[in-house]
Amino acid sequence: MEDKRFNELMSYYLDGEISEKDLVELHRAINDNPEYRKHFQKESRLHVLMREAMSEEVELNTLCCGAATELRLSSRPLYRILSTAAAILIIAGILVSTYVIKTAQNEDISMGTCMYISGSGIVQIERNNKQFAVYPETVLYVGDQITCDSRMQAMLRLSDDSILSLEPNSSLTLISDQPLVRLDQGEVLFEIAERQAGMPAFEVITKQSKVDVMGTVFTLEASEHTQLKVYEGSVNFIRNSDNMSVEVAAEQMASTDEENLSARNISSSFPDKPVSVLSLLPTDDVTIESGKIIDGGEIKVQGNYRTAYLRFEIPQLGTIHSAKLRLTQKIDPGSGTLRFFRGNHSHWNEIDMTESKAPFALEPVVERTGVVQRHEVIEVEVSRLIPGPGAMTIIITLDKGGRNDIWFGSRESSNPPQLILTFSNTTPIYNSLGTSDIDAR
């Protein structure tokens, strides 16, 4: 942490205006840096004594002369002793609480946050033999075991920007920030950020296997055996029982229950399953705000005041099994019902977009109701909005107005919208909104 940021947190703390998130950051800095800890103790003590002195001065200035003044002055030594003792107790309490937080968070080594949860069940963390509910923005630490029940899914973003999507009935443990993750059970989609030169491989272990990754997309499913499917890049898959290894490339799979560990094509083994994952960024995105075109780092939605438009180019693919629109909240959180429409045309771009050129919304509608918290990542299944290959527009609205507007990162931001498609390389089949080779016949 930079000194400027530490001083800023100290100022928030002493003014009594520090948020819970900033308080955790301050505690972490105090634990990690002895100089910060000494500075914190000194400033806290001075702050308490200054407030004490100011309080005394005000009291003395408002007292009348005479016996009352003498009585007040005669009690000052005792008052100073009690105030100093109180200051010491406050500082001791802070240090104790810091130690407790440090212990509870497994030496305070953060590994990331929970970005998104969905479903009607429970996602929980087991930390030092205690269990906690998981919410968006929950900070994750080394040693945490995250578990989704049969009705829940969760998406985690690790400190290296890797994304882990847990399916129902899955559980994984964050072993080390190297990073090392253990899949205890269930299925997880791993989107591993590319490793830079000199960085160690991202490791995932199960009871039966070990995976070394330098940046790729794959799923692991752990039960009595471990099954790996790779969608992008390549993975080194090692079986624990005989230390046999195999390089598994994109659109290939391997399983520890095979007699001779080998890679084979996913499509040949599971012809009806998705074998590829494609992430698309919008070619254009804008906000129309009271008839005015707003183009910049955010796309905004708010009642009848702001509507967002996203334009994507869908390539010629096989059978699309799912399409998920991923949005990251930026600057301004809010709540209400977000509605997602397909536009009636896509003959527009950011440069020449006007209110008169803007597409209007068609059915069907996909909805998401609830709060969108600060920095939260949401995912919405929008398969019904994908008509087929070619340009398409997704229109986003929010039913609430006033202060319930929501801002998401645009394509120009560091967290742009993404349209994530899973598909298999078979004869194209699209939904009833579009056409395909099969439809034409």
N, C-alpha and C positions, 0 to 999 in steps of 0.2 A: 504494500500500500504506500502511496506517495504521502509525504508530510502534509501537503495541501489538503488531501482528502481526510486524513486523520484529524487535522485541526477543524475541518468543517464538521465532522461527526462530533467532536468535542463540543463545538459551539452549539450544535443541536441539543446535545445531552444537557449541558449546563443551563440552556434556556428552557428546558422541559418540553421541547417540541420534537423529540426524536421519535421516529417510527419504529415499529417492532423489527422491521427488516434492517434498518440502519443500526439498531441496538445490537443485533447479532453480529453485524459487520464490525462494530466498535469492539465488542467483546473478543472477536477473533483477532483483531489487531493487537489488543492488549495482551492476549495470550502468546502471540507469536513474536512480539518484539519487546524485549526488556526495557528499552528506552522509552517506548510508548507507555509501558506500564508505569514507569517512574513519573513520566510527565502527567499521566492521568491522575495518579495519586496526589501529586503536587497541586495540580489545577483544581481538583475536587476539594482538597483541604482549603486552599485559598478562597475558593468560591463560597464554601460554608462560612469561613471566618469573616469574609467581606459582608455577607448577608447578615451575619450576627452583628457586626459593627454598625451597619446601616440601621438595623432594627433598634439598636441601643440609642443611636443618635436621634432617631425620630422620637423615641420614647422620652429621652431627656429634654428635648426641645419643647415637648408638649406638657411637661410637668410644671406645676406651680412651685414657687419657692416655699421653703419651710420644711416641716417635718416629713411631708410626703417625698420631697426631693432627697432628704437625708436618708430616708428609709430605702429609696430606690438605689441610691449610690452605695449604701452600705451592703447591698446584696450583690453588687457587681462581681466581686471575686468568685462567689459561689456560682453566679450565672455563667461566668466565663468557664469555670471548671466543667459545669454541666454541658455547656455548648460544645466545648472541646471534646468532651467524652462522646457527645452525640455525633460529632463529625467523624471521630475515630470509628464509631460503630457503623456509620453509613459507609465509610470506605471499606471497612472489614466485610460488611454485608455485600458490597459490590464485588470484592475479590472472591468471596465465597460463592456467590452466584455465578461468577465467571468460571470458577473451577467446576461447579456443577454442570454448567452448560458444556464446558470442554469435555468433561467425562461422558455426558449423555450423548455427545455428538462424535464419539470415537476419535478423540484427539483433534477434533475440529477440522478434519481433512474433507473438504467439500468435493463432491464428484459431479454435481450438476443439480438439476431441478426437475420436478414433474411438470410437464408442459400441458398435459391434457388427460382427462379421464372421461369415460362415457359408460353408460349403462345404469342399471337400477340396483346394483349390489354394493360391494365394499372393496376398496383397495386399501391395503394397510402396509405399514412398515414395522418390522421387528428390529428394535435397536436396543442393545444391551438388555435383552430379556424383557423388554417392555414393548407394547404394541401401540402404534399411533395411526390414526386415519390419515390418508393421503389426499391432498387437494392440489389444484393447480398452483404453481409457485412454491410448493413444499421443497425445501432444500434437502438434498440427498448427501449422505456422508459415507465414507469408507466403513464397511461392516453392515450397512443397511441391507435387509432382505425385503424386497417388495413383492407382494402377492396380490393377484387379482382373483376374485372368486368367479363362480360360473357365469355371472351376469355382467362382468365388468371388463373393460379394456383400459390400458393406460399407455401414455407416451412419455418417455423420459428424454431429456436433452442433457448429455454429459458435458463436462467442461471443455472437451476437445471438439465440441459441436457434433459428435455422433448422436444419432437418434435411435432409441430402442422402443419398439412398439410391442407391448405385451398383450397376448390374446387371453380370453377367459381361461380360468384354471391354470394359470401360469405363475411361476415364481422364480425370481433370480436374486442373486446376492452380489453386491458390489465389494469385491475382495480387496482391490488395490487401485490406486490412482495411476498406475503405470500406463494404461489401465488393464485391469484383470477383472472379468465378470464370470460368475458361475451360474449357469442355467440349471436350476434345481428340478424344475418340471415344466411341462407345457411347451408352448410354441411362442417364439419371439422373432420379429422381423428386425434385423440389424442393418442400419444405414450408417456405415462407419466412415467418418471423415478421413480424407486422404492424409496419410502420415507424411510429414516433412522429413527431409534428409536428417539422419541422426536420431530420429524418434524411434522408440521401440514399437514392435508390432502390437496391435490391439489383440488381446487374448481372451478367448471364451472357452470355458471348460464345462464339461458335464461329467457324470459318473463314468461314462464310457469313452470320452473323447476329449481332444483339445483342438482348438481352431486358432490359427495365426493369420491375422488380416492386416493389410497395409492400406486399406481403403476400398470398400466394395459394398454391395447390397446382397444379403442372403437371409435365409430363415434357418433356425435350428429348432428341432422338435425333440424333446427329451422325455422318455418314458423308460421302458425296459431296455430300449436301444436308443441311439441318437441318429437322427436323420438330418442331413444337410442339403439345402437347395440353394444354388447360387444364381442370382439374377443379373448381377453386374460384376465385372472384375474377376478375380480368382481368389481361392482360399486354400490354404494348406490344412488338410484334415488328417489328424493323427488319432489312431485307435489305441487306447490305453492297454488293452489286454496283451497285445503283441508288439506294440510300438510301430506298427505298420502305418505308413503315411501315403497320401495321394493328393495331387493337385487337382482341385475341382474348379473348372472354368465356368463362365457364364452359360446359363441354360443347361447346367449339368447338376447332378445330385450324387450323393453317396450315403451309405448307411453302415453303422457298425455291426449289424447282424449278418452282413454278407461274409461268405466263407473267404473269398479273396477280395479284399477292399479295393474298389475301383470306382471310377467316375463313369456315369452313363447319362445320356440325354434325358432331361425331365420329360419331354414330350413323348418319348417312346414308352416310358413307364407309366405316365399319367397323362394321357392325351387330352383329357377333359379338364386339366388343371392349368391355371395361369403359369407361364414359364418366363415371363419378362415383366420388368417394372420400368416405366418411363415417367420421368418427372419433367413437366413442361412449365416454363415461365410465360406469363402473358406477353404478347407482342405489343400490346397497348393497354393502359388502364387510366381512367380519368374519373373525376367526380363532377357531377353537375349540381351546382349550388345556387338555387334561386335563378336558374337560367344561365348562370355563368359557368364556364368550363374551368375547373381547377385541376392542374396537373403538377405533381411534385412528389414529395417523399411519402405522402399518405393518400389513401383512399378513404372517404368518409361517408357514413350513412347516418341519417337523422330524419325521422318523420317524413313530412312532405317537403322538407327543406334540402336534403342532400341524398343523392342516389349515386351508387358506384357502378361503373361499367368495366368489365374485363374482357379482353379479346384474346382468344387462343387459336393457334393453328394445329388442328388434329391431323397427324400424319396417317398414311395408309397403314393400318395394322390388321392383325387377325381378329379373333374374337375378343372383345373387350369384356373382362369379367367385373371390373370395378373402376370407378373414377372418384377420387377424393380431392376436394378443394381444401387446401391448407392455407389458413390466414393467421398472421401474427399480430396481436394487438400492439399498437404503438401510440404513445403519448396519452390518449384519452380513452379510458375504459367506460363501460356503460352497461345497460341491460335492456331487455325487451325481446321481441321476436324478430330474428333475422330471416328474411325470405330471399330465396335464390330462384331466379327465373332464367329461361333461355330467351335471348333476344330474337326478334323476328328477322333480323339481318345482321351482317357484320361488315357492311360497307362504310367503315369509318376508321380513323386512326387519331392519335393524340394531336396531330398537327392541325387537321382540318375539322375536328369534331365541333359541332354546334348543337344547340338544343333541338333544332329542327331536324338535324341529321340523326339524332340519337335513336337507336332501335327501341321499340316498345316491347313490353313483357308478354311472353306467351306462357301457356300452361305446358307441363305441370309445374307445381311449386314445391320446393324443398324448404323445410323450416327448421330453425334452431331457436329454442326459447331458453332464456336464462341470463345470467350475468356473464359478461366477458371481462375478466379481471386484467389488471395491469400486466403486460408482457405475456399474457396467456396465448397459447397456440390452439386454435380450434380446427377441427376437421369435419367436413360435411360430405356425405355420400351424394354425389351428383351424377351418377350413372344415367339417370333418366333425362338429364339435360344434354347428353352427348348424342348428336344426331348421326355422326359418322365422320369420315375424313373431310378436311377442309376447315375454313374459318368458322368460329362460333363465338357468341357473346354470352357471358353470364352477367345478369343484372342483380345487384344486391340492394335491398332496402331494409329499413328498420322501422317498426311500427311506432316507436316512441319518439317524441320530440323533446324540446327543452334541453335539459342538461344530460339526457340519456343518449347523446350521440356517441358513436364508436368510431375510432380511427384505427385503420390497419395499415401495415407497411405496404407500400406500392412496389412496383418492379424496380424503381430507382433506389429503394432502400436496401439495408443490409439483411432484411428479412422479408423478401418478396413473396407474393402469392405463388402457390405451386398447385398444378393440377397433376395428380399422381395416378397414372393408369397402370393397371395390371392386365395383361392380355396373353393369349397364346397364338402361336403362328399357324393358325388353321384358316379355313375359308372364312372371310369376313362375315360377321354377324353383328348387326347393330340393332338398337331398340326401334320401336315402332315410330319414333319421331323422324327416322332417316331411312335411307335405302341401303341395300348391299347387293352383292352379286347374287345371293340367294333370293332376295326380294325381287330382283329384276327378272329372274327366271319364273 
